[in-house]
Amino acid sequence: MKFAIGCANNGTVTWCSPAYPGCTSDRAIVQYSGILPHLRTGDLVMADKRFLIADLLLPGISLN
């Protein structure tokens, strides 16, 4: 099982995706989990270097 988790600067969990089968790609989880509409200009997405999602993010949202 795989999940996407959103956290605030202080470590508080602010969002959690539904569970996906382990074979689901990270990109697919980001696309279909519902996290993208919650991101706002100025937000920073921190992800592993294998997360190839920069093109999914709106302008003003950074990927680190």
C-alpha positions in Angstrom: 0.0 0.0 0.0 1.1 3.5 -0.8 -0.1 6.9 0.5 0.7 10.6 -0.2 0.9 12.6 3.0 0.8 16.4 3.4 2.5 18.0 6.4 2.8 21.5 7.8 6.1 23.1 8.6 5.8 21.9 12.2 5.2 18.3 11.2 1.5 18.2 11.6 -0.2 15.9 9.1 -2.6 18.1 7.1 -3.7 15.7 4.4 -3.6 12.0 3.6 -4.5 10.3 0.4 -6.5 7.2 0.0 -4.5 4.0 0.0 -3.2 2.8 -3.4 -1.7 -0.6 -4.4 2.1 -0.7 -4.1 2.5 -0.9 -7.9 0.8 2.5 -8.4 3.3 5.1 -9.5 4.0 8.2 -7.3 2.9 10.4 -10.2 -0.5 8.6 -10.5 -1.1 8.9 -6.8 -0.4 12.7 -7.0 -2.7 13.0 -10.1 -5.7 11.1 -8.7 -5.5 11.5 -5.0 -7.0 14.9 -4.8 -4.0 16.8 -3.3 -3.4 19.2 -6.3 -6.5 21.4 -5.7 -5.3 22.0 -2.1 -2.0 23.5 -3.2 -1.8 27.3 -3.3 0.7 29.8 -4.7 3.7 29.9 -2.5 3.4 26.3 -1.3 6.5 24.0 -1.5 6.2 20.4 -2.3 9.0 18.3 -0.9 9.4 15.0 -2.5 11.9 12.3 -3.4 13.9 13.0 -6.6 12.0 10.2 -8.3 8.8 12.2 -8.0 8.4 13.5 -11.6 5.5 15.8 -10.9 6.8 19.3 -11.6 4.6 19.6 -14.7 1.5 18.8 -12.6 2.1 21.8 -10.3 0.6 25.2 -11.0 2.9 28.2 -11.4 3.9 29.5 -8.1 4.1 26.1 -6.4 7.6 24.9 -6.0 9.0 21.3 -6.0 12.0 20.5 -3.9 
